[in-house]
Amino acid sequence: MDAGILLPALAAGLLVLLSHVPLGMEVLKRGIIFVDLAIAQIAGLGLILAATLGLETHGWATQAIALISAGVGAVLIHWLETRFADVLEAIIGVIFVLAATGSLLLLAHNPHGSEHLKDLLSGQILWADMEQLRTLGLISVGIACFWLLAGQSWRQRLFYPVFALAVTSSVQVVGVYLVFSSLIIPALATIRLQGTKRLLMAYAIGALGYALGLVLSVVFDLPSGALIVWTLAGVTTLAAIIIASRRYPPGT
């Protein structure tokens, strides 16, 4: 088992969790569960557009297009939230479908289109390099510090821009599926807890899910991104049973 591959991949997963766990709790609180899928897919659409234009995969121009795409999507959803709150989840679903099918249309005449689409959805976490880890680390640590230290009013004002930045940086490394899973699964597993207890438990669930999934993906030669989603779900189910057995009331 090659530690030189597994350790950078695990580091990438832990950095994604660092920012996504608290943001995922806010997503659940707001009741906009599929906003992460939509914005991740919009950022991915930006990445595919950059590739279609022949830009360097990890170049600044590509990053700018992906971030602008996610930012525009975040601003649009925020505007919709203030005016169409009663049907917001349905509209977010439509936005996701449009971004996903837009990616298919851009890749329609690309001979490597299916490969690009697979990378966007499942990610390439096993091949995370030091440049990606440095960028992801700076963004994730910055977002986590802001979210944990800023007041509630600032969190409310800057949620969508911060969310767009977090998703844009992570989707390129772990893919759309793991972005959604990292945001929602640990937060969902710990919904009966609150405060520091909830945060630490969610981080532990996420870290164990990533570590187990990476190891099993290497042992059984299975796609790492897809398997990590399943191990996250498995660890979450076990944790939820343990939490429920201790009879924590919601919000304890």
HELIX and SHEET records of a PDB file:
HELIX    1   1 ALA A    3  ARG A   30  1                                  28    
HELIX    2   2 VAL A   35  THR A   52  1                                  18    
HELIX    3   3 TRP A   60  ARG A   83  1                                  24    
HELIX    4   4 ALA A   85  VAL A   87  5                                   3    
HELIX    5   5 LEU A   88  LEU A  106  1                                  19    
HELIX    6   6 GLY A  113  SER A  122  1                                  10    
HELIX    7   7 ILE A  125  TRP A  127  5                                   3    
HELIX    8   8 MET A  130  LEU A  149  1                                  20    
HELIX    9   9 GLN A  152  ALA A  189  1                                  38    
HELIX   10  10 GLY A  195  VAL A  219  1                                  25    
HELIX   11  11 SER A  224  SER A  245  1                                  22    
END                                                                             
